[in-house]
């Protein structure tokens, strides 16, 4: 009997600590129903009831139907890999196009210089007489 009470007390303590840590780590603008400090006080003063109310009424909903996979008001998560970042890929493409344009410009300048040198070195034909 005493063992069951100890186990129940430990489970209640674990749930309360988990709810308190989750409440503290949640950004203030994501907390629902009442303010964040009020939720912290309710979890501390009413351990199981406060924790249960936090999970039911205060915790942010991340599965809102309006915005799948995100909580409204929270900025979009940053991609963890460069391949997932559209801005990064767009910048790479822009840099690749600029490099190709510069190389094409250099190639045309080189061709123009070679053409000018060939024209200088080539003997000039005297004008034909009538």
C-alpha positions in Angstrom: 0.0 0.0 0.0 2.8 2.4 1.0 4.7 1.5 -2.2 1.7 2.4 -4.3 1.4 5.8 -2.6 5.1 6.5 -3.2 4.9 5.5 -6.9 1.8 7.7 -7.3 3.5 10.6 -5.6 6.6 10.2 -7.9 4.4 10.1 -11.0 2.5 13.2 -9.8 5.8 15.0 -9.1 7.2 14.0 -12.6 4.0 15.3 -14.3 4.1 18.6 -12.4 7.8 19.1 -13.1 7.3 18.3 -16.8 4.4 20.7 -17.1 6.4 23.4 -15.3 9.5 23.0 -17.5 7.3 23.0 -20.6 5.4 26.1 -19.5 8.7 28.0 -18.7 10.2 27.0 -22.1 7.1 28.1 -24.1 7.3 31.6 -25.5 4.9 34.0 -23.8 3.0 34.8 -27.1 2.3 31.1 -27.6 0.6 30.5 -24.2 -3.2 30.2 -24.4 -6.0 31.2 -22.0 -4.1 33.1 -19.2 -0.7 34.7 -19.0 2.5 32.7 -18.6 3.2 33.7 -15.0 -0.3 32.8 -14.0 0.2 29.3 -15.5 3.5 28.9 -13.6 1.8 29.8 -10.4 -1.2 27.5 -11.0 1.1 24.6 -11.8 3.1 25.2 -8.6 0.2 25.9 -6.3 -2.1 23.2 -7.6 0.3 20.5 -8.7 -1.8 17.9 -10.5 -4.7 20.1 -11.3 -2.6 23.0 -12.6 -0.5 20.6 -14.7 -3.6 19.0 -16.1 -5.1 22.4 -16.9 -1.8 23.5 -18.6 -1.9 20.4 -20.8 -5.6 20.9 -21.6 -6.0 24.7 -21.9 -2.6 26.5 -21.8 -0.2 24.6 -23.9 0.2 25.9 -27.5 -1.5 23.9 -30.2 1.0 23.0 -33.0 -1.5 21.1 -35.1 -4.0 24.0 -35.9 -6.0 23.3 -39.0 -5.4 26.8 -40.3 -1.6 26.4 -40.5 -0.5 22.8 -40.8 2.6 21.9 -38.8 3.0 25.4 -37.3 1.7 27.4 -34.4 0.2 30.7 -35.6 2.3 33.7 -34.4 5.5 31.7 -34.4 8.0 32.3 -37.1 8.7 29.5 -39.6 11.5 27.2 -38.5 14.8 27.7 -40.2 15.9 24.9 -42.4 18.6 22.8 -40.9 20.3 21.9 -44.2 21.4 24.3 -46.9 19.5 22.2 -49.5 16.3 22.9 -47.7 16.8 26.7 -47.6 15.1 28.3 -50.7 16.9 31.6 -50.2 20.3 29.9 -50.0 19.6 27.9 -53.2 18.3 31.1 -55.0 21.5 32.9 -54.0 23.6 30.0 -55.3 21.8 30.1 -58.6 22.2 33.9 -58.9 26.0 33.5 -58.2 26.3 30.7 -60.8 24.6 32.9 -63.4 26.8 35.9 -62.6 29.9 33.7 -62.9 28.8 32.4 -66.2 28.0 35.9 -67.5 31.5 37.1 -66.3 33.2 34.2 -68.1 31.2 34.9 -71.3 32.2 38.6 -71.1 35.9 37.7 -70.6 35.7 35.2 -73.5 34.2 37.9 -75.8 36.8 40.5 -74.7 39.6 38.0 -75.4 38.2 37.2 -78.8 37.9 40.9 -79.6 41.5 41.5 -78.6 42.7 38.6 -80.7 40.7 39.9 -83.7 42.2 43.4 -83.3 45.7 42.0 -83.1 45.1 39.9 -86.2 43.8 43.0 -88.1 46.9 45.0 -87.1 49.3 42.3 -88.1 47.6 41.5 -91.4 49.1 43.4 -94.4 46.8 46.0 -95.7 45.9 45.8 -99.3 46.4 49.0 -101.2 43.3 50.4 -102.7 42.6 49.2 -106.2 43.2 51.6 -109.1 40.6 52.3 -111.6 
